[in-house]
Amino acid sequence: MASQFKQDLKKIKHSGRYKIDDLLAVVESLASDKPLADKHRVHDLTGNWQTHKECHIKPDWLLIYQLPDDKLILVRTGSHSELF
């Protein structure tokens, strides 16, 4: 878990905008190598983020992560405007 992800998570918890359980469900699926539903719109990122993947927890709540050597690394989470 990246330090920036920890800061993002803290911000989300304090904002009350999202349910952390939604994030946990996605993370558990990714960690156990289960495919996510199409609604999560999993895709590879490009440019400076080309080694990362992104999925939608909710329509405007994103999770950026990496899967090097089958290890899940949580990099960032937040809205489109917060992350990009």
C-alpha positions, 0 to 999 in steps of 0.5 A, spaced: 500 500 500 503 506 497 503 512 502 499 516 497 493 511 498 493 511 505 492 519 505 487 518 500 483 513 504 484 517 510 481 523 506 475 519 503 473 516 510 473 523 513 469 526 507 463 521 508 462 521 501 463 513 499 462 507 503 469 504 505 465 497 504 465 498 497 472 499 496 474 493 501 469 488 496 473 491 490 480 490 493 478 483 496 476 481 489 483 483 486 487 480 492 484 473 491 484 474 483 477 474 482 475 478 476 471 484 477 464 486 474 463 490 468 461 496 471 468 497 474 470 498 468 477 495 469 483 498 464 490 499 463 492 506 464 497 510 459 503 515 459 506 516 466 501 511 469 502 505 464 504 500 469 498 501 473 491 499 472 484 503 474 477 501 476 471 504 478 469 503 485 463 507 483 462 512 477 466 517 480 470 513 485 477 510 482 482 505 484 489 505 481 493 499 483 499 495 480 499 487 480 507 486 479 508 479 480 501 477 482 502 482 488 496 487 489 499 494 490 494 500 492 496 506 489 491 511 489 483 512 490 479 518 489 475 522 484 477 523 477 478 530 479 482 528 485 487 523 481 488 526 474 
